[in-house]
Amino acid sequence: MRKEFNDGWRFRKAESNTYQKVCLPHDAMLSEKRTPDAGGKSASGYFLGGRYIYEKTFELGEEAAEKHITFEFEGVYKNAEVFINDRKAGGECYGYLPFYVCGDDFLKVGENVIRVEADNSMQPDSRWYSGAGIYRPVWMHIQKKSYIEPEGIQIRTISISPAQIEVKTEHTGGEIEVHILKDGKEIISGKGDQVILDIPDAKLWSDETPELYTAMVILKENNREIEIVEETFGIRQITWDKNGLYVNGNQTLLRGGCLHHDNGILGACAYDQSEERKIRILKANGFNAVRSSHNPCSKALLRACDRLGMYVMDETWDMWYRKKNAYDYANEFEEHYRQDIKDMVKRDFNHPSVILYSIGNEVSEPAEKKGVELAREMTELFHELDDCRPVTGGFNLMIIANAQNGKAVYKEDGGRDDSNENKTAGMNSTMFNMIASMVGTGMNKAANGKKADEAASPVLDVVDIAGYNYASGRYPKEGQLHPGRLIIGSETFPQDLAKNWEMTEKYPYLVGDFMWTAWDYLGEAGIGAWSYHQDAKGFNKPYPWLLADTGAFDILGNPTGEALWAKAVWGKAEKPLIAVQPIDPDGKKLVKAVWRGTNAIPSWSFRGCKGRKAVVEVYTQEPVVELYVNGKRTGKKKTKLCRAVFKIKYEPGVLEAVSIGADGKEKGRSSLASAKGKKGIQIRMEEKEVRTGDIVYADIRIAGENGITESCADTELSVKVDGCTLLGFGSANPRTEERFDTGRYTTYRGYAQAVIRADTPGRISVTVTGDGLKQAQAQVLCINEKTVE
């Protein structure tokens, strides 16, 4: 039996003796002070790190003496140590992998105390906001002395025509029965630790048909059931050759985006509903793949991808044995990387959504023989553990070429080496980001030369699919230079998507594109900022910059012009889509960063901006667009790379775009309208009915009397809740000193968001107030208590 173990914890900072009650998941870093002096600087969003202690007291009855008890931690950042009754029982130094702690030798009948200590006090330790503490769920496995190992069931598709699967079970004692169910009905069964089953009338899993099955594995002794474990899986087969990537024999192109692990105003906390919401929104807007950047993602995200049909490139690390920051995982890498791979494969194996393993991101080690051999060893280990999935990596050819030429940027302690005396450290991806921010998308051509090719080819030829970070200039030539090499755009500029996708559809050896990024995130502050703040110049933005300010969706899940543009490029838009670059009422100059192709938003409501220049973007695959303001045609333009850009004067009312086909006939139209009348607060609860323990998103807007969001009248709001707990409240403002844990925040482009956890059955409510605005309230029904076993 597996039980949630998230309630009843108390938490304190190591230097404090004062505890507070918390319910897991919990991000300790989110409550830290933000300061210009923070060791992580802009990378961490100017949050401080710290040492954190969690404790939980719980009772075990007399029957516990005959049980095997294991604690599962899905993720603790970082350097976790677990103590049971004041004795160290286990831990994990890497902050992004699950780990298990056996309690058999430490637990007792009666009262027990489990303590978890986490430490990310030594900063900088990451190139983005990491969060800290027990930020993913915890489970307690209570089993008999004969038991099935946690994550001990491995299900592999042997063939799809006919459909045949293999089920392996690791267990202690007893005998195994396997029953395969579809939609609750048994379709076939077998016996044994390793059983091969033919699946009649099998429904295959893919992004378009995410069909899932359940393996009910029963452990028996003397014909008595000892334990039942259910494992969800999909029947699907991944193959690849020089002509492409295939899912169930069908050539598949990956419409991808990169994702960091945080959940916006919730910090690093991984909730089922948050991860599913993110994938659901991406899926609805044309994405069929995500890259977990640059670490293993949460189990909740993988489950969501399984259910909804989203392919996953699951990545291991952002560094190998060379540091990118003074206190990052490079310090522990060489001791743990093999076990990390084993743990990752064990966790991922049954998830049909995981179709690619990535061995790392923008590492410079492949510039030398040791790094290439390490890549070979890791690839072979992945193949040994799982021969059903290809291995890739996010390789930056320029970084590898510069490192091979001895152009050191960072010393072995992770700091800058301006003397250039250290010839082995190589180019760090942070330095690459700084260079890219200066030269823009021209960086794509930096890897075109022969030297970059020669430097990177040894490692690119080791993996199954060569991942190219910012090297799209090479795409057309690779078919001739490297016949047989399969490549993927593992990280690309979003503004290059149209050009990249055209090549993806043209060259069979190019299997997909992953834009940076699909969803905005905390930290790497301002790398994509298009801002009227003049301190937005340069790569490293000063305090109080908080967000990367890049992404097809902002941290609340609202689409930007890049989401609409991508949808049109992929042929998923049924009509022309409109977005407008936000207008500054004071007419200040716009500062632009490279990790964004547009800052446009789907709005035509900019109060106080009448007569000012407006940049309107229309996205469509049709060759011509006509633009109308209040019924009057203001322009007609040809599209370029699925976009037409108009510069007009802002006039409140209705903005309408009409797409015209090659035959001169109208193919579609859409419109945006301005907010009218007195502004007010509107709240929309994303769920109508929930269970105790569920979390709910409340979308909050400043809108006119006609219900249209006003993008140019941001207001500080306060939120109060009843019958629930406020987990976070904030907006997508990338530059602010406001905090997500105070209940007060200013809207951004008219939007804010509150996230609550349902505590008690009955009506739960969210109330929002703001100066000069009428109070607004929204409710949701919590029907009964959630039970999980």
N, C-alpha and C positions, 0 to 999 in steps of 0.2 A: 504494500500500500504506500502511495506517495501522498503526502499531505503538505499543503501550503505552510510555510514556516516564516511568514512575513509580519505577523502581528506580534505585539507584546515586547518589542525591542526598546531599549533606551540607548541614548547616544550622547557622547561628549567629545570635545576636543581634548587631546592628550594633556594639555597644560591646564585644563580646567577640572574641577571636581564636581561641577554641576551637570547633571544629566537632564536630557529632555526626552519625552516619549516620541518615538518615530514608528512609522509603518513602512516597511520596505516595498518597493525599491526607494532608496534615499540617496540623493546626491549631496554629499557634505560640502563640496567645493562651492556650490551655488549659494550657500549662506556665508561664504567668506567675504571679506572686504575686498572691494576693487580699489586699486591704487596705482598711480603712475609708476611707483617703485616696485611693482610686482615682478618677481623674477622671470615669469613667463612672458612679460611684456605683451605686445599686441597679439602674439600667438595664442595666449591663454585668455584673451579678452580682458587682460589686466586683473584677473582673479588671483588671489594668493593661494598657495597650497597649504597643507598642514598634515598633522598626524591625528587619526581619529579612532575612537574606541566605541564598539557596539557590544551590548550585553543583552542576553535574554535568559530569564529564569523559567524553568518548566519542570513539570512533574512527570515521573514515570512510575507506573504501577508494577506490582509483583511480576506480571507476565513479561515485562521488559527484559527480565533476566534470561529469558529463552528466545530473545529476538536478536536479529542482526540489524543494526541501526546505522544508517549512513546519511550524512548531510550533503546536499548538493547546492553549491553556490554557482549561479549562472555567470556572475562577473563581479569582481571586487577590484577597484582601482586604488592603489596597486600595492605590491609587496605585502600581500595579505598573510596574516598569521592567525590561526584558529586555535583557541584554547578551550578545553572542556574540563570544568572543575579545576581550573588553574594549571592544567597540564597541557603542553602544546600537543595538538593532535594532527596538525597539517597546515597547508597553506599553498599559495601560488604567487609567484612574483609578477607574472604577466597579467596585466589588468583586463584583458579582453577575452580570456578563455574560461569556460566553466571548469570547476574542479570539485572533487569529492573528498569528504573527510569521514573515515570510519570511526564510529563512536564506541565500538564494542569494548575496548580496553579502558575506556575513560568514564563511561556512564555508570550510574548506580540507581537502584530503586529509591524513589523519593525525589527530593529536590536536586536539580542539576542547573548549572550555569554554563552557557556557552558564550565565549567572548571572541570578538573578531577585531583585530587591529590592522589598520590600513595606513599607508604612509606615502603621500606625494608631496612632502614638505620640501624636498630638494628640487628647486626650480632653476632653469627650465628643464622640463622632462618630456615635452610634446610640442608639436608644431601647430596644434589646434587646442581647443578647449576639451580637456579630457574628462572633467568631472572627477569625483573621488568618493571613496567609501563603497558601501554595498548598494550599487546602483542598478543591479539586476536582481530578480527574485531568488529566494532561497527555499529549498524543499527538504523535507524530512522523509526518508525512505525507511519504513518499518517492515521488516521481513522476518521470516523464520530462518533457522540456521541452514536450511536448504533454500536457496534463493536464485533468482535470475539476476545476473549482474546489471546494475544501472547502465543503460545504453549498451546492453549486451546482446541486443537483437539486431542483426544485419540482414537487410533484404536487398537482393540484387536482381535486376532484370537480365535473364540469360538471353532471351530472344523475344521478339514482338510478333513474329508470324511463323509458327504459332506462339502465343504468349506463354512464356514460361519464366518462373521466378525461383530463386534459391533463398531459403530462410535459414540463417545460422543463429544459434543461440548459445551464449556463454552462461553457464550456471554451475552452482555447487549443489550436488546431490540430486536425486530424483530423475525423472524422465520427462521428455518434452512432447507435448502435442501442439500442433499449429492449426488454427482455423482461420481461413481467409473470408472476410466479410465485405460486401458491397452494399452500402445504404442499409446496414443493419441486418442483411440476410446472408447466411453462410452459403458460399458457393463451392468450396472445396476444403479438404483438411488432410493432414498427414502427421506422421510421428517421426521424431528423431532430432538430434542436435543440428543436423544439416539435412534439410529436406528440400527436394525439388518438386515443384507443383506446376501443372498445366492449368492455365486460367481460361475457362471457356468464355467465349464471347467477350473478350477483354476490351475494356474502354481505356484507351491510352491517354497518358498525361502529356500536356503541352501547354504553352501559354494561352492557346485558344480553347483548349479543352482540359481544364485542370481537374481531371477525374482522379479521385482518391479512393484507396482501399484501406481496410484495417486488417492487420494481422493480430489475432488474439492468441497469444502464446501462453499455454498452461503448463505449469510445473506440477507433476504428480509424484507421490510416493505411495506405493501399495494401493494404487488406484484411487487415492484420495487427493483432491486438489489442494496444493500447498500455496500456489500463487498464480494469479492471472495478470499478465501485462499486455496492454494493447499498444500497438505501434502503427502509426499512419504512414502510408507510402503510396507512390504512384508507379505505374508500369510505363516506363519510357526508356528509350535507348539513345545515347549520344554517340555519334561517330563523326570522324573528320578525315579529310584528305586534302590534297593540294587544291581541290576545287570548291572547298567550303566546309561549313559546319552543318551537321544534319541532326535533327530531332525526329526520331521515329522514321528515318529515311527521307524526311523532307528538308530540303535546303532552307536554312534559317538565318535571317539577318537580325542582329541585335540592335534594337532601338534603345540605347542605354543612357543612363546617367549615373554619376558618382554620388555616393551618400556618405557623409560622416555619421557618427553614431548618436549624436545628441537629438533631443526632441524639443528644441526651441526653448520656450518658457519653462519647461520642466527640467531643463538641464540634461544631464546624461541618463536620467531615469528611463528605464525600458519597461513600458506597460504594453500589454497585449493590444489594447485599443489604440494606443498611439502609433505603434508600428503598423497595425493593419490599416489605420486611417491614411498613413503616409503612402503605403503601397496602393491602396484603393484609388487615391487621387492621381497618382502617377499613371496607373493603369488606365483610368478613364480619359487621360490626356495623351494616350498613344505610346507611352513607354511599354516595352516588354522585357526590359532587363535593367538591373542595378548592379553596381560594383560597390562592395563594402570597402570603404576607403578610410584608413589603410590598416585595417585590423579585422579580425573575425566579428561579424555582426551578432546581434542577439538571437536567441532561439525564437523569440516572439516574432521577429522580422522574418525568419525562415518559414515559420508556420504560416504567416500571412501570405508569403510568396507561393507556398504550396497551394493554399486554398484559392488564391485569386489568379494564379497563372502568371508569375513573374520570374524570369530567369535571373540567376544570381551568379556573379563572379565573386567568390568569397576569398578575401585577401588575408594574408598572414601578418605581415609586419610592415612598418614604414622604414625600418633600418635593419641591417644585418650586424656585422661586428664593428662597423665604423659609426661613430656617434654623429648624430645630427644636432643633438643638444647634449649638454654636459652630463645630464642625469637620466638619459633615456634608456630604452631597453637594450641598447648595444652592450651595456655593462653586463647583462645576464644572457645575452643571445647565444653565445657559443656553448654554454652549458645546457641550454634548454631547448634549442630549436628542433631537435629530433622529436622530443616528447611533445612539443607544441604541435607539430604536424600530426603525430599520432592522435592527440586529443581532438584536433580539429576534424580529422577524417572520421573518427568515431562518432562525433557529434553530427556531422553533415551527411553521413552515408545514406540515410533513409529519406533525405529530403530531395524530392524530384526537382525542386526549383534550382538546386545547386548544380550547375552544369560546367563550371570552371573553377579550378583552384589557382590562385595567384600567389607566387612565392615572394612577392614584395613590391615595393614602390620606390622608384627613382633612387636606387642604390648605386653607389659608385664602385663597389667591390668588383664587378665583372670587368673592370679595367685591368685586372691582374689575374694571373693563373689561379691563385687560391680562390678568388671569387667565382670564376667560371666552374671550377671543380665543385665548389659548394653548391652552385646552381644545379649542376648535374646530379650531385648526391641527393639534393632535395627533390628534384623531379623524379628520380628513380624511386625514392622512398614513397612519394605519393602514388606512383604506379604500382608499387609493391602492395600498398595498403588498399588501393582502389584503382583497378584497371579500367573503370567505366567512364572516367572523366578526363578531359585534357588538362594540362598544366600550362599556365601562362604567367605573365608578370608585367607590371607597369614599368617599362624600361625607357629611360630618357637617353637617347643616343648622344646628345651633346654633353651630358654630364659624364658619361662613360668615356667619351673621346677626350674631354678636357682632363679627366683624372689620369688617363693613360699618358697624357703629355706632361704630367707633373704639375699641372696648374692647381695647386692646392689652395683651398679656400678656408678650410677649418682644421684646427689643431686636434690632436687626439683627445683633448678635454672637451671638445665640442664648441670651443670658442673660435672667434675669427682669427685667422693667421695672416695679418697684413704684411708680415715680413716675407711670406712665401718661402720660408726656409723648410717647412715640413713638406716633403715631396710625395708623401704617401697617403695623406688624408683624402685627397680627391675633391671633386666638386659636390657640394651639398645641394639638395633640392631647394632649400630655402634661398641659397644664392641664385639658383636657376630662376626661382620665382622673381627675385629682385631684378635680374637681367631681363626677364620676359616682360616685366612691368614697364621697362624702359623702351624696349624695341617692338612690343606689341606682337601681333599675330605673324609678323615676319619671322618670328622664332621657329615657325614650322619649317622654314627652309634651312635652318642652321645645321640640320643633320643630313643635308643632301649630299655632302661631299664624300669622297672616297675614304678619307681618314676616319670619319665617323662610322662609315659602313664597316671598315676593317676592325675598328675598335669594338663595336657592338656585336658583330656577327657571331663570335664564339659563343656568347650567352644566348643570343636569339635563336641559334640553331640547336641549343640544348632543350629548350622547352617545346611543347607541342604546337602552341600558337604564340607567335611573337607579338607581345603587347608594345605598342608605340605610344609614348606620351609626347604629344606636341611634335610630331614628325610627319604630318600629313603630306608634306612635299615629296616624300619618298614613295607614296602609294603607287603612282603610275609606273614607276620604274622597277618595282620589286619583282614583278612577274618575269622580267628578263634577267635581272641581276641575280635573283635567287629563286629559280624555278623550283616549285615544291614547297616553298615557305608559305605558311598560312599566317596572316597577320590580322590584328585587330587594333582599332583606335582606342586604347585603354584609357586615355585621358586627352580631351581635346577642348579647344575654345568653343563656347556655345555659338558664337557668331560665325563660326566656320561650318556649322552643321549642314547647311544646304550644299556647300561644295563637297564636304566629306560624304554626305549621303549619296550624292550623285556618283561618286567614285565607288562607294560601297555596293551600289546596285550594278555598277559597270564591271568591276573586277571580281571574279569569283574567289580569289584568294584573300579578299578583304571581307571579313565576316561581321563587322559591326562597328559601332561608334558609341563611346561613353563620354558625354559632355561633362565639363566641370562648371557647374554642378547641377544636379537635379533639384536640390533643396538647400536653401540657405542654412547657415550653421553658426554656432558660437565660436569665437576665436578666429585666428588668421584675419584679424580685424581689418576690414576695408579693402581686401584684395580686389574686390569687384566693384567698389563704390563709384557710382556716378553721383556726385554730390555738389551742392552749392556752398558747402563749407570749404574754405580754402586750405584747411589743414588736411584735406583729403589728398593732397599732392604727395607723390612718393609711395613706396611699397609699404613701409612700416608706419601705420597710422598711429598718432599719439592718443593718449587717454583723452576723452572717454570713449573712443571707438570700441565697439563691443562685438559686432557681427561681421562676418566676411562680406556681407551685402552682395552676394552673387547667388544665382540659382534660378532655375525655371519657376520655382515657387519660393515665396518668402517663408520665414520660420512659422508663420501661422497657417500656411497651406494655401495662400492666395496666389493665383497665377500671375506671372509677369509676362511681358511681351515675349520673352524667350520661350515660355511654355506654349504660347499661341503660335509662334513662328515654327517651333519644332512640330507641332501638330499639323500645320500646313505642309511642311516639308515631307513628312511621313505619309501624307495623303489621308490623314484622319479627320480633317476638317470638312464638314459638309457645306460650309458657307464661308465667305471671307471673314477673317477675324481682325478686329481693330484694337490697337493700343496707342496711347498718347504719352509722350515724354512729359513727366510732371512739370508744370509751369511754376516758376518762382515769381511771386507777386512783386518782388523788388527788382527783378530783372538781373540778378547776379549771374556771373559766369559759371558755367558748369564744368567741374573737374571730372575727368573720365579715367577710370582704371581699365586695365586690359582684360580682366576676367569677366567681362560683360560686353555683349554686343549692342545692348539697348537697355535703358532703364524704364522703358514704356510700361504703362499699366492700362488695363481695360477700363478707362474712365474718361468722361468728357464733362467733369464737374470740378472746376477750379475757380472758386468764389474769389472775387476781387482781381481777376486777371483779364478782364475784357480788354481786347485790343492788343494784348501781348502775343508774341510769336508762339505758335504751337507747332510741334513736330508730331505729325500723325503717321502711324505706320499701319499698313494693311497687309495681311499675310494670306496668300492664296497661291495655288498652282496655276491659276488662269493667267494669261499673258497681259491683261490690261485691267486697271482699276479706275473707276470713277468715284469721286468724293463729293458729297453734298453736305452743306450746312444749312439747316432750317429750310430744306427743300431747294436750295440754290446750288447749282454745280460750281464747285470751287477749283476743280482740277481733274485731269485725266492723265494717267501715267502708265508706262509699261512696268511690269514687275521685273525685278532682278533678284535671282536666287529666292524666289517665292515671297518677295517683299516689295512693296511700293511705298515710298516715303514722300510725304507732302509737308510743305512749310506754309502754314496759313496763319491768319489772326484768329485768336480765340474769341468765340462768340457763343454765349450760353444758348442752350436749346437742344437740338437733335443733330448728331453727326452720323451720317450714313455712308456706307461703302457698298459699291456694286461691282461685282467681278464680271468681266466680259471675256468670253471665249474666243478662240481663234476664228470662229465663224462670225464674230461680231455680235453675237446674241448674249443677253444676260444669263449668267449661270447661277448667281446667288447674290443675296444682299443681307447686311446686318447693320445694326445701329447702336449708338450709345447716347444717353440723354443726361442732361444736367439736373442736379438737385434743385428743387423749387421750394420756396416758402421757408418757414421757420425750421431751423435744424433741431433734431432731437436724437435720443438714444434708442437704438433698436437692438434686441437680443434674439438670437436664434439658437435654441438648443439642438445639437446635432442628433440626439437620440430622444425618442418620445417615451421610452420605457426602458428601465435598467434594473439590474439586480444589485443587492448590497455588495460593495467592494468594487463595482465597475467604476470606470472613470468616464466623464462626460465633457465634451467640448462645448463651450458657450461662445458663439461668434457674436461680437459686439461691433456696432457701427454707429458713426455719426451720419445721419441721413436727413434729407429734406422731407417735407410733408408728402411728397410723391413716392417716398421709399427709396430714392436713389442715394447712394453713398456720396458724401461730400469729401473730396480729396484734398481740400485746401482750407480746412477749418479745424485743425486738430485741437483737442481739449483734454485736460487732465481729468480722469475719471477715477471713482472709487467703487469698489465692489464689496458686497457683503453676501454671505451665504447662510442658508438655514437647512438643517438636516443633512449636511454634507461637509466635507473638508475642502478648503480652497488649496489646491496644489500649486497653482501658479497663475499670475495675471500680468499681462504685458502686451506689447505691440512689436512690430517688426522694425522699429526705429534702430538703425545700425550705430547711432552715435548718441549715447545717453548715459546719465549717471543714475537713472531710475533702476529699481530692482524688481525682480519677478516675485519676491516673497513678502511684499509689504501691503498688497491690496490696493495700491495706488499706481497709476501709470497713465501716460499720455498716448492718445491714439496716434497712429502713423498712416498717412494717406487715407484717414477716415476709419481705420480698423484697429480693434484690440481683440483680446481673447482671454477668457478665463477657463481654466481646467479644474474640475472638481472631482472628488471621489464620493460616491454615494455611501452614506453611513448607516442610515436607518430606513426601514420600509415606510412608505407613505410619500407624500408630496415633498420634494426638495426644491429649493428655490435659489435663484441668483438675482440679486438686486444691484443695479448700477446707478450711480448719481454723478453729476458734474455741475460745476457752477453755471447758473443760468439755464440749466436744462431740466426738463421734467424727468423725474425718477422713472426708471424702467425696470420691469421684473419679468422673469421667465421661470417656468417650473417644468419639472419632469417627474414622472411617477417611478418610484423604486418599489418593485412588486414583492420581492422576497429575498431571503438570504441566499447568497451564492455558496454552493458546496463544491469542493474540488478534492478528489482523491485519485 
